[in-house]
Amino acid sequence: MKCHSRESLPSTPIGGGNPGVGRGFGTMRLILIRHTRPAVADNVCYGVTDVDVAPTFEEDAARVVATLPAVERLVTSPLRRCMRLAERIGAARGLVPVVDGRIREMDFGRWECLPWSAIDRTELDAWAADFSHARPHGGESVAMVSKRVGSALADYRRSGVSHAVVTHAGIIKAALAEAGCADAWMTSAGFGDAVHIEFPAEPERSPSGPRGVGSWD
């Protein structure tokens, strides 16, 4: 398994842009794409809050679409800031976005929509003291998020085909951790940026991918 952090999507399609990209040499590629900039102030904890995209969306989405390598499947978080980008990618590449609730952002409970600077310091310290399991905000723990992300990754991997996954910063971190990448939780992906993960492909033993078609932020 290989992890490749990138500041932006590569301009040349990986694998030569062939329809079978992701199957070559027995590997399966995931391209984890963070959504474009949302219509929310900087330094706000917005988690599962369904904020819309910023006015720069058209330009931001065009950059992602123009530089995305060839993929065979397209998966998206159900939150609007991801759905909007996935719809643009799908229209450009002839793919129908599949909605997967397992890759939505972490639920930050009562911290949602608060500036990080306004969150009680003792609650932040409690989270830092038990990063995986603490839930001082009353929402999800990191362990809960990691479990659902791991389930999604297992399904994508079993399919044996390349995926573009439109998701969130926290989910990219969790996916890298589940894949065993070093310093996963320190990875920083900007808006519209991506991280590539390559797995040894596994035979597809059952119908793959999340159900439902079309339909740290």
ZIHULIN-V909192 format. One record per pair of residues at least 4 apart in sequence whose C-alpha atoms are under 8 Angstrom apart, sorted by sequence separation. I is the first residue (numbers start at 1). J is the second residue. D is the distance in whole Angstrom. If there is no record, write none. Layout:
I;J;D
I;J;D
This chain:
10;14;8
12;16;8
13;17;5
17;21;7
20;24;7
23;27;5
24;28;8
40;44;7
53;57;6
56;60;6
57;61;6
58;62;6
59;63;6
60;64;7
61;65;6
62;66;6
63;67;6
64;68;6
78;82;7
79;83;6
80;84;6
81;85;7
82;86;6
83;87;6
84;88;7
85;89;6
86;90;6
87;91;6
88;92;6
89;93;6
90;94;5
91;95;7
100;104;8
108;112;6
114;118;6
115;119;7
119;123;7
120;124;7
121;125;6
122;126;6
123;127;6
124;128;6
125;129;6
126;130;7
127;131;5
130;134;5
135;139;6
140;144;6
141;145;6
142;146;6
143;147;6
144;148;7
145;149;6
146;150;6
147;151;6
148;152;6
149;153;6
150;154;6
151;155;7
152;156;6
153;157;6
154;158;6
155;159;7
156;160;7
157;161;8
167;171;7
168;172;6
169;173;6
170;174;6
171;175;6
172;176;6
173;177;6
174;178;6
175;179;6
176;180;6
177;181;6
180;184;8
183;187;7
189;193;6
190;194;8
204;208;7
16;21;8
22;27;6
23;28;6
46;51;8
77;82;6
78;83;6
90;95;4
91;96;8
107;112;8
114;119;7
119;124;7
129;134;8
135;140;6
140;145;7
156;161;8
167;172;7
176;181;5
177;182;8
189;194;7
15;21;5
22;28;4
76;82;6
77;83;7
89;95;8
90;96;6
127;133;8
135;141;5
177;183;8
189;195;8
14;21;7
15;22;7
22;29;5
76;83;6
90;97;6
127;134;5
134;141;6
156;163;7
177;184;5
21;29;8
111;119;7
126;134;7
127;135;7
133;141;5
134;142;8
176;184;5
177;185;7
15;24;8
87;96;8
127;136;7
132;141;6
133;142;6
176;185;8
76;86;6
87;97;7
126;136;7
131;141;8
132;142;5
133;143;6
174;184;7
40;51;7
75;86;8
86;97;6
131;142;7
132;143;5
133;144;8
173;184;5
174;185;7
39;51;6
74;86;7
124;136;8
173;185;5
38;51;7
39;52;6
123;136;6
173;186;8
38;52;6
39;53;5
40;54;8
123;137;7
173;187;6
38;53;4
39;54;4
37;53;6
38;54;5
39;55;7
74;90;7
36;53;7
37;54;6
172;189;8
36;54;8
179;197;8
37;56;7
169;188;7
37;57;7
169;189;6
36;57;7
74;95;7
76;97;6
78;99;6
169;190;8
176;197;8
73;95;7
74;96;7
75;97;5
76;98;6
77;99;6
78;100;7
149;171;7
153;175;7
37;60;8
65;88;7
72;95;8
73;96;8
74;97;5
75;98;5
76;99;5
77;100;6
78;101;6
172;195;8
36;60;6
61;85;6
65;89;6
73;97;8
74;98;6
75;99;6
76;100;6
77;101;6
36;61;7
75;100;7
77;102;8
79;104;7
149;174;7
150;175;7
77;103;5
78;104;6
111;137;6
145;171;8
149;175;6
53;80;8
61;88;7
65;92;7
76;103;7
77;104;5
110;137;5
51;79;8
52;80;6
53;81;5
77;105;8
109;137;5
110;138;7
146;174;6
150;178;6
50;79;6
51;80;7
52;81;5
108;137;6
109;138;5
110;139;7
145;174;7
146;175;7
149;178;8
50;80;6
51;81;7
108;138;7
109;139;4
48;79;7
50;81;7
53;84;8
108;139;5
109;140;7
107;139;5
108;140;6
146;178;7
106;139;8
107;140;5
106;140;6
106;142;8
106;145;6
161;201;8
160;201;5
157;199;7
159;201;8
160;202;6
38;81;6
158;201;7
159;202;7
160;203;7
157;201;6
158;202;5
159;203;7
160;204;7
36;81;7
103;148;8
157;202;6
158;203;6
159;204;5
171;216;7
35;81;6
36;82;8
102;148;5
103;149;6
158;204;5
170;216;4
35;82;5
102;149;6
158;205;7
169;216;5
170;217;7
34;82;8
159;207;8
168;216;6
169;217;6
21;70;7
22;71;8
36;85;7
102;151;8
103;152;7
159;208;5
168;217;5
21;71;6
35;85;7
102;152;6
158;208;7
159;209;7
19;70;7
20;71;8
21;72;8
17;69;6
18;70;7
19;71;7
20;72;7
156;208;7
17;70;5
19;72;7
155;208;5
156;209;6
13;67;8
155;209;5
9;64;7
11;66;8
12;67;7
13;68;7
14;69;6
155;210;8
11;67;5
13;69;4
14;70;7
48;104;7
10;67;6
11;68;7
12;69;7
13;70;6
48;105;6
152;209;7
9;67;6
10;68;7
11;69;8
47;105;5
48;106;6
152;210;7
9;68;6
10;69;7
47;106;6
48;107;5
47;107;6
48;108;7
47;108;6
46;108;8
105;167;7
45;108;8
49;112;7
104;167;7
105;168;6
48;112;8
49;113;7
103;167;6
104;168;7
105;169;8
106;170;7
46;111;8
47;112;6
103;168;8
105;170;6
106;171;8
45;111;7
46;112;5
47;113;8
105;171;6
45;112;5
46;113;5
104;171;7
45;113;5
46;114;7
103;171;6
44;113;6
45;114;6
44;114;6
45;115;6
44;115;4
45;116;6
43;115;6
44;116;6
43;116;6
43;117;8
86;166;6
85;166;7
83;166;8
82;166;6
82;167;6
82;168;8
73;161;7
75;163;7
72;161;6
73;162;6
74;163;6
75;164;6
76;165;6
77;166;6
71;161;8
72;162;5
73;163;5
74;164;5
75;165;5
76;166;5
77;167;5
71;162;5
72;163;6
73;164;6
74;165;6
75;166;6
76;167;6
71;163;6
74;166;8
71;164;6
100;210;5
106;216;7
99;210;7
100;211;7
105;216;6
106;217;8
98;210;7
99;211;7
100;212;7
105;217;6
98;211;7
99;212;6
98;212;6
99;213;6
98;213;5
99;214;7
97;213;6
98;214;6
99;215;6
96;213;7
97;214;6
98;215;7
96;214;6
97;215;8
64;192;6
28;157;7
64;193;8
31;162;8
33;164;7
35;166;6
61;192;7
28;160;6
29;161;7
30;162;6
31;163;6
32;164;6
33;165;6
34;166;6
35;167;6
60;192;7
27;160;8
28;161;6
29;162;5
30;163;5
31;164;5
32;165;5
33;166;5
34;167;5
35;168;6
28;162;6
29;163;7
30;164;6
31;165;6
32;166;6
33;167;6
34;168;5
30;165;7
32;167;7
33;168;8
34;169;6
23;160;7
78;215;8
22;160;8
23;161;6
34;172;8
22;161;6
23;162;7
21;161;8
22;162;5
32;172;6
20;161;8
21;162;6
20;162;8
37;191;5
34;189;7
36;191;5
37;192;7
34;190;7
35;191;6
36;192;5
34;191;6
35;192;5
34;192;5
35;193;8
33;192;6
34;193;6
33;193;6
34;194;6
33;194;4
32;194;5
33;195;7
31;194;6
32;195;5
31;195;6
32;196;6
31;196;5
32;197;8
30;196;6
31;197;7
29;196;7
30;197;5
29;197;6
30;198;6
29;198;4
47;216;6
48;217;7
28;198;6
29;199;6
46;216;8
47;217;5
27;198;6
28;199;5
45;216;8
46;217;6
27;199;5
28;200;6
45;217;8
3;176;8
27;200;4
28;201;5
26;200;6
27;201;5
26;201;5
1;179;8
3;181;6
23;201;7
2;181;8
5;187;8
7;189;7
6;189;8
7;190;7
8;192;7
9;193;6
8;193;4
9;194;6
7;193;6
8;194;6
6;193;7
7;194;7
6;194;6
5;194;7
6;195;6
5;195;5
6;196;8
4;195;6
5;196;6
3;195;8
4;196;5
3;196;6
4;197;6
3;197;5
2;197;6
3;198;7
1;197;7
2;198;5
1;198;5
2;199;7
1;199;5
1;200;6
